[in-house]
Amino acid sequence: MIHPLPRNRLMSTLVLDLILIIISSLNHHATFTNAINSNANKFLIKADSALSNNRIEEAIQLYSRGIQLLPKRWSTQQHHDIHPFEDAHDSHEELPHPKQMEIVLSLHTNYATALSLAEGSTDAVLRAYETACILYRTWKRSAREREKENAAPKKVAVQAFFFLGMTYQDLASAVSDRIGDEREEKQREYFQHAVQAYAAATKLDPNHWSSFANMGVVLADVGLDGDGKNAASLQMFDEGIMSYQKAIEVLVGTVVYDETRKHDARPTDPPENVNEVVAELHYRIGLCLVPFLFMGDAGSEHDFGKKLCTLPNVASERSCMELSAYQFHTALKFHPRHEGALNALALVTADATFGMSTDVKNVLQLFEDYASSFENSLVDQLNYNGFHRMRRSFEPVVLKEKGKNHKFQLVVDAGCGTGLAGEVFRNISHTLIGVDISPKIIEQAKRLHPIYDDYRIGDIREVLQQFPQNVSLLVAADTFIYFNDLSDLFAVMKGALEEGGYVVFSLENVSADNEQRLTVHRPSWRWQITPSGRIAHRKDFVESVARNNSFRVVLYEKLDGFRKENGAAVPGHFFVMKKSTNRSPRNDEL
């Protein structure tokens, strides 16, 4: 079982930064027009200084004294019979100026923050944040005509709602004095209030990414907590994905238009490590798509392997496993060493049955579209050298077992492409047949490398059945990487090759780090779908399938760097096998 990163990671990285942001935004308060308001402002400034210097108890006392100096209507929530998430009724009383209201809200919000840092009563923290939220709603309802002047109070109110959400979230996690259904009901109630608080923050500030991110955690946290139990959340995974996606859109520059500022707004309080946070968000979307893989009592993933999901930016339903793999891979683009994404990607792609490997039509379309640029791309851009390395390694096998100048009677080049492999095996072939799934690729082969005696178009598994017990040598360079389970393919090859016939083929391999990760999290893994959609096969699995179909390994070599992918060398390996049905198959590598 893979453990995702700690549940509160997105929250805990924000708290101190946001406290300092609130304080720094209040360095230039306008004073009230009377002595009481002026004194309240002085207490706020002194308290902010104490809080920023970690003198928590002193800050609490100063904030409390400043609040006591406010008019009663703005010093407590008891005069406002509303919930922090409800709109207040219009008031005909004299209202504070926006700058004055900023001081009112800051006193209550920073007082709550100081209480939370002192690890005092959570109920007291909750009441203080609720008071700030209620006072803002009361004031805003009655001050709509001054909407353009409300930016400063709004900024403080956003933080008050954000921290209110965090407080409810902490309360939900700490519910322990109840058991069974009662505990779950209270926890759910706190989570719902947290969602309401975060939603209120994003309504005031559509670019408050941290509220979207934490809302996603409340809606759809996935994994195991420190006690090995399923992480607590509302388990509303679709809604959680939408919240995480909103946070990503804000952070990566898909900005929201802000009517009050009349220009494109930027992320509010962006983190210093934007790439790492975006990676974490993509990782969490991936978890939401396949939560059954990361929950202790969810059963086997094989029960869900064909489950379909949708994403906001995906036009049609796709395999949940495939979409989650894409999210984990995207996370690694932003943060290549994200351990959770590395482990999760290994888990969802090991022995997976989605993507090109499940649909021959996808492979056909790929090469039909690729035909005109196939050879240039393979040789000049991907630096493919597998053909020549395979031929050089095969030469000692031919000399040892067949002697000098031997030619194989019937050679089939499976997945021949434009004929690059055929060229290097032509000199040991009496009759050479090129087989490819793409008609356009075959036309390119006829034009660029007319070295074949005949051509066949179609799936290699079907074409080989046209040559029962007749093929002397089967060559497959970079062809079997489009098959996941090789069992059916080897069964067809067994039927097509003559007794003593050879098969020479290359496969992609996994990196050493990834092999170790797969072995830890999926010890019996057989293949893995790579980010390119191709398949990397495990050596032990290939050899097992070979033995079951009367093939013995004559030669095995690593073929690392046989091609490049996004500038990086692709690990590979190369097999020479011989059909031996007259005796017990065994490996006899050179």
N, C-alpha and C positions, 0 to 999 in steps of 0.2 A: 504494500500500500504506500503510495507516495503522499507525503505531507506537503500541502501548499505552504506558502509563507504565512507567518502569523497573521491572525485575523485583523489585528488592529494596526497593521503596518501603515496603511494609508493614513490613518488618523494620527498615530503617534508622531509621525514626521512633521506634522503641521502645527501642533499645539503651541510650542514656544515661539515659533516664527510668527504665528498669527497674533499672539499676545503682544509681541513687540511691534507688529504692524499697527495694531489698534492704538498702542501708546504713542508711537511716532506720529500718528495722524492727528494727535491732539496737542501738539506743542504750541499752537498759536490759537488758543481759545479766545473768542470775544467774551468780555465780561458782561454779566447781566446789568440791568440799569439800576439795580438797588444794591445795598450793602450785603443783604443775605445771599443774593445770587453771585456777587463778586466773591464772597467767602467760599461758596460751594465750588467755584472754579479753582480757587487757590488750593483747597483740599484735594481736588482732582489732580492738579499738577504735582503736588507733593506725594500723593499716593502712587501716581504713575512712576515717579522717580524711585520710590521705595520698591515697587514691584519689579522694575527693570533691574534693580540691584539686589534682587532676591531677598529683600527684607519683607517677607510675606505677612507676618503678624502686624507689623507697623502699617503696611499697605491696607490691610483689612480694616484696621481702626480708622485710618484716614478716610477711606472710601465711605465707611459707615457714618462718620461725622459729616462728610459732605452731603450724603443723602438726607441726613436729618435736617439740614439747612434748606432743603428744597420745600416748596409749597406742598402740602399734604397730598394734593391731587397728583403730584409727580414724584412722590417719594415712596409710594407703596402701591400695590395692585389692588388693595382692598376696596378702593373707590371705583374700581373698574370691573363690573360684574360680567366679564367676558373671558373666553378661553384664548390663549395666545394664538390659536389658528383661526379665530373667528374675527370678522370685521366688527369694529365698534360703531356705535350710533354717533351721529353728528352732535357736537357740543357747541353751545353758544358762549361758553366761558372764554376769557382771554387766553390765547395760546402763546406758548413760548416762540420766539423767533427761531428759525432753523439752527443757527449757531448755538442758541441757548439749549435747544432740544438735543443737540449733539452732546452737550455737557451732561444733560440729564441721563441720556442713554449710556454714555460712557461710564458714568459713576456706577450705574447698576450692572452693566456688562463686566467692567473690570473688577468690581467687587465680587461678582460670581466667579470670575477667573481666579482671583486671589484665594477665595474659599476653596476652590477645587485643588489648587496647588498646596494648600495647607492640609489637604486630605481630611477635611472636616466632614460635616453632615452632608450627604448627597442631596437630601431633601432641601437643605438650605441653599445649596448651589442651584438646584432646580428652580426654587422659588425666585431666586435673584435673576436668573436668565429669563424666566417666564415674565417677571415684572418688566424687564427691558422690552421684551417683545410686545407685551400688552400695551405698554405706554406708547410705543411707536405706532401701533395700529390705531390707538385712540387719537393720537396727534395727527397721523397721516389722513385719517378719515375727515378730520375737520380742517385740514390745511391743504386741500386739493388745489385751491386756487394758487398756491405758491409752489406748485410741483417742480418748477425749474430750479427753485432754491433748495430743494430737499436732498441734494446729493450727499452732503456730509452726514446728516442723521441716517439716511438710508444705508451708508457704508457701515456704520456702527450696528444698525439693526440686522444687517446681513450676518455679521459676525455673531451677534447675540443668538440668532436662529441657528447658526451653524453649531455653536457650542451647546445650545439647548439640545440639538439632535445628538451630539456626542454624549451628553449627560444621560439622556434616555437610553442610549445604546449601552452605556456602562451599567445602568440600572438593570437592563435586560440580561446582561451577562452575569450580574451578581445575584440574580434571584436564586436564593437557596433555602429560604425559610418556608417554602411550600413544596409539596410533593405531587407527583403525578399530573393529572389534568389541570389542577389549580396552578401549578408552577408554569406549565406551558401556556395557559391562558394569560397569566400576568406577564410573562415574557413577551408574548405576542402583542399585548397591549402596549408595552414599552416600545417595542420595535415599530409599531404603527405610529406612535407619537414621534419617534425619531424620523421616520419617513416624512411625516407632515412638516416637521421642523426643517429638514433639508429641502423639501419642496418649496417651503416659504422663502428660504434663502435664495434658491435659484429663480423664483418668480421675481424677487426684487433685483437680483443680479444674474442674468442668464449666462454670465461668463465666470460664475463662481464654481470652477471645476471641482474643487475639493468637496463641495456639497453633493455634486453629482456622483463623485467617486465613493464617498461614504454611504450615500443612499444605496448604491449598488451593493455594498457590503451587507447592509441591513436586509436588503431584499433577497440576496442570493449568495451569501457566503457558502463556500464549499470546502470540504476537507475535514480533518480531525483536529480537535483542540488539544491542549496540553495533557488532558486526561485520557486521550485516545477515543473520545466520543465525537460524534458528528458535530461540526461547528454549528452554532445556533444562528438561525436566520429565518425569514419568512418563507424561504424556499420558493420565491416567485422568480424563477430563472429568466424568463423572457423579459420581465420588467427590469431585472438586474442588468441584463445585457444592454438594454436601452440606456440605463443610467451610466454604465461604464462607457458606452459609445459616445454619449454626450460629453463626458469629461475628456475623452480623446479628441473629439472634434474641436473643443475649446483650446486644448493644449497644443495641437499641431497646426493651428492656424485657420481652421474653418470657423471664422469668427461670427458672432451674433450681432446683428445691427441694433444699436442702442438708440432709441428715439430721443432720449433725454440729452444725449451728447451730440447727436447729429453727425456721428462718424462711426466707423467700424471700431468696436471695442476689442480690447485684448484680454487675455486671461487675467482674472483677478488673482493677485498674489501668486504668480507662477513659481513653481519650485525651482531650485537651482539645478537639480538633477532631472530635467524634463524627460530625457530619453529613458531613464530608469523607471520613472513613474508611468510613462506611456507603455513601456514594456510590461509593467505590472498589471496595468489595466487590460491589455490584450490577453495576458496570461489568465486573468480572472474571467474574461469573456469565454476563453477556451474551456475553463472549468465549468462554467454555467451550461455549456453545450453538452458536456458529458459528465454530469455530476455523479452518475452511478459508478464511475470508475474510481472516485475519490471519497466515497462514503462507505463507512465500515459495514453497514447492514444492507447494502443496495443490491447484493447478488452479483452474479457473473456478468461481465461485459458482453458475453456472447448472447445474452438475452436482448441486448440493445444494439447489436452490430448493424442492423439495417434500419434503425430509427432515423427519421428524416427531420431536419431542422431548417429554419430560415434565419437570415440576418437582414438588417435594414438595407445593406448595400449589395445584397445578392438577389438576383432576379427570380430564382426558382428554388424549390426545396432541394437540398443536398443531404448527403449522409452527415449526421451529426459528428461522426468521427472525423470525416474529411474536413468539415468546417473548423472543428476544434484544432486539428493539426495545422491548418492555415493560421489560426490565431496564435498558437504557440510558436510557429515559425516566424510570424510577424514580430512577436515579442522579442525573439532572439535577434532580429535585425536591429532593434533599438538598444538591446542590451545582450550581447552575445554570450555572456557568462551567467545569465539568469538561471540559477540552478533548478528552480521549480519548472520553468518552461522546458529546459533540457530533459528533465526526467519525464515530464508529462508528454512531450513530443515522442520520446522513445516508447512510452506505453501505448499511445494511440496509433502509432504507425507500425508497431511490431505485429507481424502476421495479419496486417490489415487487408481488407478486400474491397477497398474503394479506389476510385481513380481510373487511370487508363488501363490498368491491368485487368479490370473487370469488363471492359467493353472494347471489342476489336474495332468497332466503328470509330472510336476515339483515336486509336493508333493509326488507322487508315487516313482519317482526316488530317492528323498531324503531318504525315509524310506527303500527302497530296499537296498540302499548303507549303510544305518545306522543299518540294522537289527541285525547283529551279535554283535554289541557293544551297542545296544540301551539301555538295562537295566543297564549295568555298567555305561554308560555315564549319564543316567537320575538320578540314585540313588547316585552313588559315586562321580561323578564329578559336576553335577548340583545341588546336594542336594535337589532333588525334594521331596516335602512333601504334595503336593496338594491332593493326594488321601485320605490320612488319615484325613486331615482337613475337606475335603468335607463330608466324612462319619460321622465324629463326629458332625458336624453342622446339618446334615440331621436327625440325630437320634431324636431330640426333635420334629421335624415335624411329623415323623412316629408315635411317642408315642401319640402326641396330636390328630392326625387326624385318625390314624388307630389302635391304641392300641398296647399293648405289644405282642411280638412274631409274629407280622404280616409279611407275606411274599407276595411280589408282584408276580402276576401270570406270567407275561412275562416281563423280564428285558432285555434291549438292551444296551450293552456297546459299544458306538460309538467311534471309534478310540481306540480300546482296547489295541493296542500295544502288549506287552508280557503277559498281564494279571494282572498288578499291581492293577489297579482299580477294576477289576473283583473280586480279592481276598477279598477286604474289603467290597464289596456289595454282596458277595455270600450268606451270612447268612440271607439276607432278600429277596432272589430271589428263586422263585419256579423253573422257567426255565430261564437260563441265556445264552444269545447269544452274542458272541464276533464278532464285525464287524471291519474290517480294510481294507484300500486300498491296503496294501502291502501283497502279498502272502508269502514273506519271513518272515515278522513279525508274521503272523499267524502261520507259522511253528515253530517259536521260542516260541510262546504262548503255543502251544500244548506240546512242550518239557519241558518248564520251569514251567508253571502254568496250568496244564490240569484241569481247574475248570469250563470250559464252557460246556453247554449241546449241543451247536451247534456253527458253525462258518459261517460267510459270508464274502466274499471278494468283495470289490467294494466301490464306492462313497456312503457315508452314505445317500445322498439324493435319490439315486436310490434304495438302499437296503431297506430303510424305507417304500417305496411304496409296498413292499411285505407283509406288516403287516397292512392292512387298519383297523383303529379303534380298534387295538388289543393290543398295547403296554401299559403296566401298568406303567413302569418306564423307562425313557431314561437317561443314565449316559454318560456324555461327559466331560472327564477330559483333558484339554489342547488340545481339538480337534477343537473347533470352531474358534481358533486363525488363522486358514488357510482360513477363509472366510472373505471377506470384508463386503459387504452388506448382512445382515442376513435375508432379507425378504423372499427369496426363500426357505431357510433352514427352517424357522419357518412355512411357509405354508405347507411344507412336514411333519414336526413334527405334526402339527395340524391334518393332515389326518391320521397319523399313531397312535397317542395316543388315548386311549379310553377316554370316558367322565370321568373327575376326575383324569386322568392320570398325572403323574409328570415328569418333566424334571429337572435334576440336572446337572449344567455345570459350568465350570470355564472359565474365559477369562483373557487376559492380560489387564492392565490398563496403563495409562500414569502417569508420575510423576506429583506432584503438580505444579512444575515450568512449566512443559511443558503444562499442562492443562490450566494454566493461559495464557501462550503465544498463544496457539491455540485459546482460547476464544477471545483474543484481535484481532488476525489477521484473524481468520476464525470462527466467532461466531457460525455458524451453523454446525461445524464439527461433524462428526459421528464416524469416525474411523481414525486411523493413522497407516501407515506402519512403523514398528520399524526397526532399523539397521539390525536385524537378518532376516528380510523379513517376520516375522509374523505380525499379526494385533492386535493392542490394540483398544478396543471398548469403546465408551463413554456410561456411565450408562444410561443416558437419552435416547439415541438412542436405546439401547437394550430393555428398557422398553416400548418404543413407538412401536417397531416392535412386541413385545409380545402382547400388547393390541390389535393391529390390527389383531392378529391371535387368539384371544380368550384365551390368557393366562394371569393369574394374578400372581403377585410376592408374594410368601409366605415367602421367606427369602432372604435377601441380606446381604452379609458380604464382607469386604475388605479381600483380600487374599495376602497381601504384603509379599514378601520374599518367595513365594512358590517354587521358583527356583532361580538359579543364572545364570548370563550371564556375562562372563569375570570377574568373581569374585564379581560382584555387584548384590544385591538383585533386583529381578524383581517385580514391582508392579502388583497386580492382583485383581480380584474380583470374587465373587461366587454367583450364583443365584439358587434358588429353585422356580420353577413355576408350576402352576397347570392349566390344561386345564379346562375351565369353559364356555361351549357354551350355557348353559341354562339360564344364567343371564348376565347382563352387566359386562364385565371384570373390575376388579379394583385391585389395589395393597392392600394387606392385610398382610404386613410383620410382622413376629414374632419379 
